[in-house]
Amino acid sequence: MESFTSETNQIRLKLLHTQVRLQNARLRRNLPWQPIVAVALPADVASGSYTVHVRWQAVQSYPDAKPILGQAPSILSSPVKLD
């Protein structure tokens, strides 16, 4: 996770990842791709309804973080309830 911001009922995350499939890298067939991320929220985030926005950005390597040319980031949004 590169950044975390919390606004009024909005949580925004920016995640950088390598995109080996676009770089023609060899992958092990027995290792499925599972984009699961767990994020620890700051203790002062209040309970309530939020919309989480996640921006996935493919980069050439990490931590270098140069974006892959022609690869636009994916932005996903989802409502969540924090108790």
N, CA, C and O atoms as CSV, one atom per row, in Angstrom:
chain,resi,resn,atom,element,x,y,z
A,1,MET,N,N,0.856,-1.172,0.000
A,1,MET,CA,C,0.000,0.000,0.000
A,1,MET,C,C,0.894,1.224,0.000
A,1,MET,O,O,1.764,1.373,0.858
A,2,GLU,N,N,0.676,2.087,-0.957
A,2,GLU,CA,C,1.491,3.289,-1.036
A,2,GLU,C,C,0.917,4.432,-0.206
A,2,GLU,O,O,1.664,5.205,0.394
A,3,SER,N,N,-0.399,4.536,-0.173
A,3,SER,CA,C,-0.974,5.641,0.586
A,3,SER,C,C,-2.342,5.257,1.138
A,3,SER,O,O,-3.034,4.394,0.597
A,4,PHE,N,N,-2.705,5.914,2.217
A,4,PHE,CA,C,-4.011,5.727,2.839
A,4,PHE,C,C,-4.538,7.106,3.173
A,4,PHE,O,O,-3.852,7.901,3.814
A,5,THR,N,N,-5.757,7.394,2.739
A,5,THR,CA,C,-6.402,8.641,3.135
A,5,THR,C,C,-7.829,8.334,3.538
A,5,THR,O,O,-8.476,7.464,2.956
A,6,SER,N,N,-8.310,9.042,4.522
A,6,SER,CA,C,-9.688,8.887,4.969
A,6,SER,C,C,-10.347,10.255,4.929
A,6,SER,O,O,-9.881,11.195,5.572
A,7,GLU,N,N,-11.426,10.363,4.179
A,7,GLU,CA,C,-12.190,11.601,4.100
A,7,GLU,C,C,-13.565,11.312,4.680
A,7,GLU,O,O,-13.782,10.240,5.246
A,8,THR,N,N,-14.488,12.239,4.550
A,8,THR,CA,C,-15.838,12.030,5.052
A,8,THR,C,C,-16.461,10.839,4.347
A,8,THR,O,O,-16.819,10.924,3.172
A,9,ASN,N,N,-16.590,9.733,5.059
A,9,ASN,CA,C,-17.186,8.491,4.570
A,9,ASN,C,C,-16.507,7.924,3.323
A,9,ASN,O,O,-17.134,7.184,2.565
A,10,GLN,N,N,-15.249,8.260,3.104
A,10,GLN,CA,C,-14.480,7.753,1.967
A,10,GLN,C,C,-13.142,7.215,2.474
A,10,GLN,O,O,-12.458,7.867,3.263
A,11,ILE,N,N,-12.787,6.039,2.019
A,11,ILE,CA,C,-11.459,5.497,2.304
A,11,ILE,C,C,-10.817,5.225,0.954
A,11,ILE,O,O,-11.384,4.511,0.127
A,12,ARG,N,N,-9.632,5.794,0.726
A,12,ARG,CA,C,-8.950,5.659,-0.563
A,12,ARG,C,C,-7.608,4.964,-0.369
A,12,ARG,O,O,-6.796,5.357,0.469
A,13,LEU,N,N,-7.399,3.919,-1.168
A,13,LEU,CA,C,-6.146,3.174,-1.124
A,13,LEU,C,C,-5.512,3.189,-2.502
A,13,LEU,O,O,-6.216,3.126,-3.509
A,14,LYS,N,N,-4.196,3.273,-2.557
A,14,LYS,CA,C,-3.468,3.125,-3.812
A,14,LYS,C,C,-2.509,1.960,-3.626
A,14,LYS,O,O,-1.652,1.981,-2.743
A,15,LEU,N,N,-2.663,0.950,-4.462
A,15,LEU,CA,C,-1.845,-0.253,-4.365
A,15,LEU,C,C,-1.004,-0.413,-5.618
A,15,LEU,O,O,-1.521,-0.376,-6.734
A,16,LEU,N,N,0.291,-0.590,-5.426
A,16,LEU,CA,C,1.210,-0.830,-6.540
A,16,LEU,C,C,1.493,-2.315,-6.615
A,16,LEU,O,O,1.694,-2.968,-5.591
A,17,HIS,N,N,1.511,-2.852,-7.828
A,17,HIS,CA,C,1.827,-4.270,-8.004
A,17,HIS,C,C,2.575,-4.453,-9.309
A,17,HIS,O,O,2.388,-3.694,-10.261
A,18,THR,N,N,3.422,-5.467,-9.344
A,18,THR,CA,C,4.072,-5.790,-10.605
A,18,THR,C,C,3.072,-6.525,-11.468
A,18,THR,O,O,2.166,-7.179,-10.952
A,19,GLN,N,N,3.223,-6.428,-12.750
A,19,GLN,CA,C,2.290,-7.060,-13.671
A,19,GLN,C,C,3.068,-8.030,-14.552
A,19,GLN,O,O,3.334,-7.760,-15.723
A,20,VAL,N,N,3.419,-9.152,-13.964
A,20,VAL,CA,C,4.263,-10.119,-14.668
A,20,VAL,C,C,3.574,-10.688,-15.894
A,20,VAL,O,O,4.248,-11.070,-16.850
A,21,ARG,N,N,2.276,-10.753,-15.893
A,21,ARG,CA,C,1.573,-11.285,-17.068
A,21,ARG,C,C,1.762,-10.384,-18.289
A,21,ARG,O,O,1.824,-10.884,-19.412
A,22,LEU,N,N,1.855,-9.080,-18.095
A,22,LEU,CA,C,2.084,-8.160,-19.210
A,22,LEU,C,C,3.541,-8.145,-19.653
A,22,LEU,O,O,3.850,-7.675,-20.748
A,23,GLN,N,N,4.442,-8.656,-18.812
A,23,GLN,CA,C,5.866,-8.639,-19.124
A,23,GLN,C,C,6.349,-9.989,-19.642
A,23,GLN,O,O,7.555,-10.222,-19.728
A,24,ASN,N,N,5.428,-10.874,-19.986
A,24,ASN,CA,C,5.752,-12.196,-20.532
A,24,ASN,C,C,6.656,-13.021,-19.616
A,24,ASN,O,O,7.480,-13.801,-20.094
A,25,ALA,N,N,6.506,-12.855,-18.338
A,25,ALA,CA,C,7.299,-13.635,-17.381
A,25,ALA,C,C,6.702,-15.035,-17.256
A,25,ALA,O,O,5.502,-15.230,-17.444
A,26,ARG,N,N,7.544,-15.988,-16.942
A,26,ARG,CA,C,7.058,-17.351,-16.719
A,26,ARG,C,C,6.486,-17.454,-15.314
A,26,ARG,O,O,7.103,-17.020,-14.341
A,27,LEU,N,N,5.303,-18.034,-15.227
A,27,LEU,CA,C,4.637,-18.207,-13.943
A,27,LEU,C,C,4.485,-19.686,-13.649
A,27,LEU,O,O,4.302,-20.495,-14.558
A,28,ARG,N,N,4.560,-20.026,-12.397
A,28,ARG,CA,C,4.275,-21.402,-12.000
A,28,ARG,C,C,2.780,-21.637,-12.119
A,28,ARG,O,O,1.980,-20.841,-11.628
A,29,ARG,N,N,2.411,-22.699,-12.755
A,29,ARG,CA,C,0.994,-22.992,-12.943
A,29,ARG,C,C,0.307,-23.400,-11.639
A,29,ARG,O,O,-0.914,-23.293,-11.527
A,30,ASN,N,N,1.067,-23.862,-10.665
A,30,ASN,CA,C,0.460,-24.312,-9.415
A,30,ASN,C,C,0.273,-23.165,-8.415
A,30,ASN,O,O,-0.178,-23.401,-7.295
A,31,LEU,N,N,0.604,-21.951,-8.792
A,31,LEU,CA,C,0.415,-20.793,-7.920
A,31,LEU,C,C,-0.631,-19.860,-8.535
A,31,LEU,O,O,-0.296,-19.026,-9.377
A,32,PRO,N,N,-1.893,-19.994,-8.122
A,32,PRO,CA,C,-2.933,-19.134,-8.705
A,32,PRO,C,C,-2.756,-17.685,-8.268
A,32,PRO,O,O,-2.221,-17.403,-7.195
A,33,TRP,N,N,-3.209,-16.783,-9.111
A,33,TRP,CA,C,-3.149,-15.356,-8.810
A,33,TRP,C,C,-4.352,-14.989,-7.966
A,33,TRP,O,O,-5.489,-15.164,-8.402
A,34,GLN,N,N,-4.120,-14.485,-6.769
A,34,GLN,CA,C,-5.197,-14.127,-5.857
A,34,GLN,C,C,-4.924,-12.746,-5.273
A,34,GLN,O,O,-4.179,-12.629,-4.300
A,35,PRO,N,N,-5.509,-11.706,-5.844
A,35,PRO,CA,C,-5.246,-10.350,-5.364
A,35,PRO,C,C,-6.026,-10.032,-4.093
A,35,PRO,O,O,-7.081,-9.400,-4.147
A,36,ILE,N,N,-5.511,-10.466,-2.967
A,36,ILE,CA,C,-6.153,-10.228,-1.674
A,36,ILE,C,C,-5.235,-9.338,-0.847
A,36,ILE,O,O,-4.040,-9.607,-0.718
A,37,VAL,N,N,-5.802,-8.287,-0.293
A,37,VAL,CA,C,-5.017,-7.348,0.504
A,37,VAL,C,C,-5.743,-7.097,1.815
A,37,VAL,O,O,-6.942,-6.820,1.827
A,38,ALA,N,N,-5.016,-7.195,2.908
A,38,ALA,CA,C,-5.561,-6.840,4.220
A,38,ALA,C,C,-4.899,-5.533,4.658
A,38,ALA,O,O,-3.676,-5.401,4.609
A,39,VAL,N,N,-5.712,-4.580,5.081
A,39,VAL,CA,C,-5.205,-3.268,5.469
A,39,VAL,C,C,-5.635,-2.980,6.901
A,39,VAL,O,O,-6.818,-3.064,7.229
A,40,ALA,N,N,-4.679,-2.644,7.744
A,40,ALA,CA,C,-4.992,-2.244,9.114
A,40,ALA,C,C,-5.359,-0.760,9.104
A,40,ALA,O,O,-4.538,0.088,8.757
A,41,LEU,N,N,-6.581,-0.462,9.483
A,41,LEU,CA,C,-7.029,0.925,9.538
A,41,LEU,C,C,-6.544,1.591,10.818
A,41,LEU,O,O,-6.402,0.929,11.846
A,42,PRO,N,N,-6.289,2.890,10.765
A,42,PRO,CA,C,-5.913,3.605,11.977
A,42,PRO,C,C,-6.997,3.481,13.044
A,42,PRO,O,O,-8.181,3.366,12.726
A,43,ALA,N,N,-6.592,3.505,14.287
A,43,ALA,CA,C,-7.522,3.317,15.404
A,43,ALA,C,C,-8.568,4.424,15.486
A,43,ALA,O,O,-9.639,4.210,16.053
A,44,ASP,N,N,-8.283,5.597,14.936
A,44,ASP,CA,C,-9.224,6.707,15.056
A,44,ASP,C,C,-10.276,6.752,13.940
A,44,ASP,O,O,-11.038,7.716,13.868
A,45,VAL,N,N,-10.338,5.738,13.072
A,45,VAL,CA,C,-11.398,5.687,12.058
A,45,VAL,C,C,-12.693,5.299,12.765
A,45,VAL,O,O,-12.775,4.250,13.403
A,46,ALA,N,N,-13.700,6.157,12.644
A,46,ALA,CA,C,-14.968,5.951,13.357
A,46,ALA,C,C,-15.796,4.853,12.704
A,46,ALA,O,O,-15.675,4.597,11.505
A,47,SER,N,N,-16.641,4.206,13.509
A,47,SER,CA,C,-17.593,3.230,12.984
A,47,SER,C,C,-18.567,3.933,12.054
A,47,SER,O,O,-18.827,5.127,12.203
A,48,GLY,N,N,-19.108,3.185,11.089
A,48,GLY,CA,C,-20.097,3.761,10.189
A,48,GLY,C,C,-19.983,3.195,8.795
A,48,GLY,O,O,-19.229,2.253,8.550
A,49,SER,N,N,-20.740,3.781,7.882
A,49,SER,CA,C,-20.749,3.350,6.484
A,49,SER,C,C,-19.742,4.174,5.694
A,49,SER,O,O,-19.681,5.396,5.828
A,50,TYR,N,N,-18.956,3.495,4.875
A,50,TYR,CA,C,-17.923,4.126,4.063
A,50,TYR,C,C,-17.991,3.568,2.648
A,50,TYR,O,O,-18.591,2.522,2.403
A,51,THR,N,N,-17.370,4.282,1.731
A,51,THR,CA,C,-17.100,3.744,0.407
A,51,THR,C,C,-15.585,3.614,0.301
A,51,THR,O,O,-14.847,4.574,0.524
A,52,VAL,N,N,-15.138,2.410,-0.042
A,52,VAL,CA,C,-13.702,2.161,-0.195
A,52,VAL,C,C,-13.377,2.222,-1.682
A,52,VAL,O,O,-13.992,1.527,-2.491
A,53,HIS,N,N,-12.410,3.053,-2.032
A,53,HIS,CA,C,-11.936,3.185,-3.408
A,53,HIS,C,C,-10.515,2.627,-3.458
A,53,HIS,O,O,-9.644,3.083,-2.717
A,54,VAL,N,N,-10.279,1.657,-4.313
A,54,VAL,CA,C,-8.960,1.049,-4.437
A,54,VAL,C,C,-8.446,1.274,-5.845
A,54,VAL,O,O,-9.094,0.904,-6.825
A,55,ARG,N,N,-7.276,1.883,-5.935
A,55,ARG,CA,C,-6.624,2.117,-7.231
A,55,ARG,C,C,-5.452,1.151,-7.348
A,55,ARG,O,O,-4.475,1.251,-6.606
A,56,TRP,N,N,-5.561,0.216,-8.288
A,56,TRP,CA,C,-4.505,-0.768,-8.552
A,56,TRP,C,C,-3.650,-0.249,-9.701
A,56,TRP,O,O,-4.158,-0.023,-10.799
A,57,GLN,N,N,-2.354,-0.058,-9.456
A,57,GLN,CA,C,-1.452,0.458,-10.482
A,57,GLN,C,C,-0.355,-0.561,-10.757
A,57,GLN,O,O,0.424,-0.902,-9.867
A,58,ALA,N,N,-0.298,-1.044,-11.994
A,58,ALA,CA,C,0.769,-1.966,-12.390
A,58,ALA,C,C,2.059,-1.176,-12.601
A,58,ALA,O,O,2.058,-0.131,-13.251
A,59,VAL,N,N,3.153,-1.684,-12.047
A,59,VAL,CA,C,4.453,-1.036,-12.191
A,59,VAL,C,C,5.468,-2.051,-12.719
A,59,VAL,O,O,5.271,-3.261,-12.602
A,60,GLN,N,N,6.561,-1.540,-13.305
A,60,GLN,CA,C,7.575,-2.415,-13.880
A,60,GLN,C,C,8.284,-3.244,-12.815
A,60,GLN,O,O,8.544,-4.431,-13.008
A,61,SER,N,N,8.590,-2.609,-11.697
A,61,SER,CA,C,9.246,-3.313,-10.586
A,61,SER,C,C,8.943,-2.545,-9.306
A,61,SER,O,O,8.494,-1.399,-9.341
A,62,TYR,N,N,9.194,-3.186,-8.202
A,62,TYR,CA,C,8.948,-2.547,-6.912
A,62,TYR,C,C,10.210,-2.659,-6.079
A,62,TYR,O,O,10.792,-3.744,-6.062
A,63,PRO,N,N,10.670,-1.663,-5.407
A,63,PRO,CA,C,10.032,-0.386,-5.063
A,63,PRO,C,C,10.269,0.717,-6.089
A,63,PRO,O,O,9.892,1.863,-5.842
A,64,ASP,N,N,10.881,0.411,-7.232
A,64,ASP,CA,C,11.139,1.396,-8.279
A,64,ASP,C,C,9.863,2.136,-8.684
A,64,ASP,O,O,9.881,3.357,-8.842
A,65,ALA,N,N,8.766,1.413,-8.852
A,65,ALA,CA,C,7.411,1.943,-9.068
A,65,ALA,C,C,7.245,2.775,-10.332
A,65,ALA,O,O,6.482,3.741,-10.333
A,66,LYS,N,N,7.946,2.420,-11.412
A,66,LYS,CA,C,7.708,3.091,-12.690
A,66,LYS,C,C,6.486,2.453,-13.342
A,66,LYS,O,O,6.478,1.242,-13.567
A,67,PRO,N,N,5.448,3.241,-13.653
A,67,PRO,CA,C,4.253,2.661,-14.267
A,67,PRO,C,C,4.573,1.994,-15.602
A,67,PRO,O,O,5.489,2.411,-16.310
A,68,ILE,N,N,3.818,0.965,-15.934
A,68,ILE,CA,C,3.967,0.291,-17.213
A,68,ILE,C,C,3.260,1.155,-18.258
A,68,ILE,O,O,2.085,1.486,-18.099
A,69,LEU,N,N,3.973,1.520,-19.326
A,69,LEU,CA,C,3.408,2.370,-20.363
A,69,LEU,C,C,2.190,1.699,-20.995
A,69,LEU,O,O,2.219,0.509,-21.307
A,70,GLY,N,N,1.141,2.459,-21.178
A,70,GLY,CA,C,-0.068,1.957,-21.796
A,70,GLY,C,C,-0.966,1.150,-20.874
A,70,GLY,O,O,-2.006,0.657,-21.310
A,71,GLN,N,N,-0.590,1.004,-19.616
A,71,GLN,CA,C,-1.384,0.229,-18.660
A,71,GLN,C,C,-2.058,1.191,-17.691
A,71,GLN,O,O,-1.429,1.680,-16.753
A,72,ALA,N,N,-3.334,1.459,-17.919
A,72,ALA,CA,C,-4.080,2.370,-17.043
A,72,ALA,C,C,-4.392,1.679,-15.723
A,72,ALA,O,O,-4.611,0.468,-15.698
A,73,PRO,N,N,-4.417,2.433,-14.621
A,73,PRO,CA,C,-4.780,1.824,-13.343
A,73,PRO,C,C,-6.238,1.383,-13.335
A,73,PRO,O,O,-7.080,1.957,-14.026
A,74,SER,N,N,-6.518,0.360,-12.545
A,74,SER,CA,C,-7.900,-0.083,-12.315
A,74,SER,C,C,-8.383,0.562,-11.033
A,74,SER,O,O,-7.666,0.572,-10.032
A,75,ILE,N,N,-9.582,1.097,-11.052
A,75,ILE,CA,C,-10.152,1.710,-9.851
A,75,ILE,C,C,-11.454,1.000,-9.520
A,75,ILE,O,O,-12.384,0.970,-10.326
A,76,LEU,N,N,-11.508,0.435,-8.334
A,76,LEU,CA,C,-12.689,-0.279,-7.872
A,76,LEU,C,C,-13.245,0.407,-6.637
A,76,LEU,O,O,-12.482,0.852,-5.779
A,77,SER,N,N,-14.556,0.496,-6.536
A,77,SER,CA,C,-15.198,1.112,-5.371
A,77,SER,C,C,-16.227,0.143,-4.808
A,77,SER,O,O,-16.889,-0.582,-5.552
A,78,SER,N,N,-16.354,0.141,-3.474
A,78,SER,CA,C,-17.291,-0.754,-2.822
A,78,SER,C,C,-17.748,-0.156,-1.502
A,78,SER,O,O,-16.941,0.418,-0.770
A,79,PRO,N,N,-19.051,-0.285,-1.183
A,79,PRO,CA,C,-19.518,0.184,0.126
A,79,PRO,C,C,-19.136,-0.832,1.210
A,79,PRO,O,O,-19.172,-2.040,0.975
A,80,VAL,N,N,-18.775,-0.338,2.383
A,80,VAL,CA,C,-18.470,-1.194,3.535
A,80,VAL,C,C,-19.065,-0.569,4.780
A,80,VAL,O,O,-19.339,0.631,4.819
A,81,LYS,N,N,-19.263,-1.394,5.801
A,81,LYS,CA,C,-19.745,-0.900,7.089
A,81,LYS,C,C,-18.738,-1.316,8.147
A,81,LYS,O,O,-18.432,-2.500,8.286
A,82,LEU,N,N,-18.226,-0.356,8.888
A,82,LEU,CA,C,-17.288,-0.622,9.972
A,82,LEU,C,C,-18.040,-0.594,11.296
A,82,LEU,O,O,-18.734,0.375,11.604
A,83,ASP,N,N,-17.902,-1.641,12.063
A,83,ASP,CA,C,-18.555,-1.718,13.385
A,83,ASP,C,C,-17.560,-1.550,14.500
A,83,ASP,O,O,-17.934,-1.587,15.673
